[in-house]
Amino acid sequence: MELTSGIFKAAENIYNNNKGSILRTIVYTIGHFIIAITVLMLVADVSFMIALTDAIVEPIANSIWYFILDKWWASKSKK
């Protein structure tokens, strides 16, 4: 029980310390899903399921990159 509460407390601390970056990352990711599905279906003429798979995998990688970039950028702008 203590381990579980410790994990939730750690997650809460991470969220509270990175709230702005996390929320921007989520909004960016949702938009990227929609854009990627639309572009793949229109330009590459692939099925919805293939477009959906690519639209999920690729933006997750981009989201991680964006979060790292945003944290770095914010740390530089504070100085």
C-alpha positions, 0 to 999 in steps of 0.5 A: 500500500505504501509503495502505491501511495508513493508512486501516486505522490511521485506522479502528482509531483511530476505533474505539478512541476511540469503542468504547462509542458504536459498540457501543451504536449497533450494538445499537440499530440491530439492535433497531430493524431488528427492531422496525420490520419487526414494527411495519410488518408488523402495523400497516401491513399491508405486505409483508416486503420493503417493511417490510425496506426501510423498516426498513433506511433509517430506522434508519440515519438514526437510528443516525447521529443516535444516535451524534452525540447519544451523543458530545455527551452523553458530552462533557457528562457528563465535565465 
